[in-house]
Amino acid sequence: MRRIEALTGENVFAYYRNVEAELLKAAKAAKSTPAALAEKIEHMQAEIKTLAAENESLKSKAAKDALGDVMNRVEEVKGVKLLAASVEDVDMNGLRDLGDQLKEKLGEGVILLASSCGGKVSLVAMATDGAVKSGAHAGNLIKGVAGFVGGGGGGRPNMAQAGGKNPAGIPEAISQAKNVLETQL
């Protein structure tokens, strides 16, 4: 059984007038003509993609600038370097990018980054291969500190992430990172 709907007579003309009016409205919103609307939309999509990439780059730079020179915050836990720090208004993607940059700068060790963005907390932990061989586990570190921010998470030995709902717990999570790492090593 199939259902077929059709327009006949004057309704066909009314339908196409409505479609034409919507097309003109869309062209006006895009500051274009109906004939050039598809090309204009493609151009706008390319521009949006470029601006989004530029925005991500600026967010990453802002996060890096917000941390300043963090190498003086590096602590040593049983022979493994630990860098635990917090930044403001950085999303999970920005934290991962920042973590990768800091991991290169640190050389060998463990990094824990926390950020509050829009009332939510993001945590990222990363451990280099040498730190993992020494017993460090990013997933266990995240599990150990995520409770302080009212959340949970986990991951692999070399990279883990978590979310939470309590930004006020970030300082405690950062300060407890050393104790949690100590139990792993």
C-alpha positions in Angstrom: 0.0 0.0 0.0 1.4 3.4 -1.0 0.3 6.9 -0.4 0.6 9.5 -3.1 -0.1 13.2 -2.6 -0.5 15.5 -5.5 -1.3 19.2 -6.2 -3.6 20.1 -9.0 -5.0 23.2 -10.6 -4.4 26.6 -8.8 -2.7 24.8 -5.9 0.3 24.0 -8.1 0.8 27.7 -8.9 0.4 28.7 -5.2 2.9 26.0 -4.2 5.5 27.3 -6.7 4.9 30.9 -5.7 5.6 29.9 -2.1 8.8 28.1 -3.1 9.9 31.1 -5.2 9.2 33.5 -2.2 11.3 31.3 0.1 14.1 31.2 -2.5 14.1 35.0 -2.8 14.1 35.3 1.0 17.1 33.0 1.3 18.9 34.8 -1.4 18.3 38.2 0.3 19.5 36.8 3.6 22.7 35.6 1.9 23.0 38.9 0.0 22.9 37.2 -3.3 20.6 36.5 -6.2 18.6 33.3 -6.6 20.8 32.2 -9.5 24.0 32.7 -7.5 22.7 31.4 -4.2 24.4 27.9 -4.4 27.8 29.5 -5.2 27.3 32.0 -2.4 26.5 29.3 0.1 29.6 27.3 -0.9 31.7 30.4 -0.4 30.1 31.0 3.0 30.8 27.4 4.1 34.4 27.7 3.1 34.7 31.0 5.0 33.1 29.4 8.1 35.6 26.5 8.0 38.5 29.0 7.7 37.2 31.1 10.6 36.6 28.0 12.8 40.2 26.8 12.2 41.5 30.3 13.0 39.3 30.4 16.2 40.8 27.1 17.4 44.3 28.4 16.7 43.6 31.5 18.7 42.0 29.5 21.6 45.1 27.3 21.7 47.4 30.4 21.7 45.3 32.0 24.5 45.5 28.8 26.6 49.2 28.6 26.1 49.6 32.3 27.1 47.3 31.9 30.1 49.6 29.2 31.4 52.6 31.4 31.0 55.9 29.7 31.8 54.7 26.5 33.5 58.1 24.8 33.5 58.7 26.2 37.0 55.6 24.3 38.2 57.1 20.9 37.4 57.5 18.7 40.4 59.3 15.4 40.7 57.5 12.4 42.1 59.7 9.3 42.6 61.9 10.3 39.6 59.0 11.1 37.3 58.3 14.8 36.3 54.7 16.0 37.0 53.2 19.1 35.6 49.7 19.8 37.0 48.1 23.1 36.1 44.8 24.8 35.4 43.7 27.2 32.8 40.5 29.2 32.3 38.0 28.9 29.5 39.6 26.1 27.5 37.5 23.3 26.0 38.5 19.7 25.9 40.1 20.0 22.4 42.1 23.0 23.5 43.3 21.1 26.6 44.4 18.1 24.5 46.4 20.4 22.1 47.9 22.2 25.0 48.8 18.9 26.6 50.6 17.8 23.5 52.6 21.0 23.3 53.6 20.8 27.0 54.5 17.1 26.6 57.0 18.0 24.0 58.4 20.8 26.2 58.5 18.6 29.3 60.4 15.7 27.5 59.5 12.8 29.8 56.8 12.9 32.5 53.2 13.3 33.3 50.9 16.2 32.6 47.5 17.0 34.2 45.5 20.0 32.9 42.2 21.2 34.2 39.9 23.9 32.9 36.5 25.4 33.7 34.5 26.4 30.6 30.8 27.3 30.7 30.4 25.9 34.2 31.8 22.5 33.3 35.2 21.1 34.1 37.5 19.4 31.7 40.5 17.3 32.8 43.2 15.9 30.6 46.1 13.7 31.7 49.0 12.6 29.5 52.0 10.4 30.2 55.1 9.9 28.1 56.3 6.4 27.2 59.1 6.7 29.8 56.7 7.7 32.5 54.4 4.8 31.6 57.4 2.4 31.9 58.0 3.9 35.3 54.5 3.0 36.4 52.5 6.1 35.6 49.0 5.6 34.2 47.1 8.6 32.9 43.8 6.8 33.2 44.3 6.0 36.8 45.5 9.6 37.5 42.3 11.0 36.0 40.1 8.6 38.0 42.0 9.6 41.1 41.4 13.4 40.7 38.1 13.5 38.8 36.1 13.1 42.0 37.3 16.4 43.3 35.5 18.2 40.4 32.4 16.1 40.8 32.9 14.0 37.7 34.5 10.9 36.3 36.5 9.7 33.4 39.3 7.4 32.4 41.5 6.4 29.5 44.6 4.7 28.4 48.0 4.7 30.2 49.3 7.5 28.0 46.2 9.7 27.7 43.0 10.1 29.6 40.2 12.7 30.0 37.4 13.4 32.4 34.6 15.9 32.9 33.0 17.3 36.0 30.4 19.8 37.3 32.3 21.4 40.2 34.8 24.1 39.0 35.5 24.9 42.7 37.2 21.6 43.0 39.9 22.3 40.4 42.6 23.6 42.9 42.1 20.5 45.0 42.3 18.2 42.0 45.6 19.9 40.9 47.1 19.7 44.4 46.1 16.0 44.8 47.7 15.0 41.5 51.0 14.5 43.2 49.6 12.2 45.8 47.6 10.1 43.3 50.7 9.7 41.0 52.8 8.8 44.0 50.6 5.8 44.7 51.1 4.5 41.1 54.9 4.6 41.1 
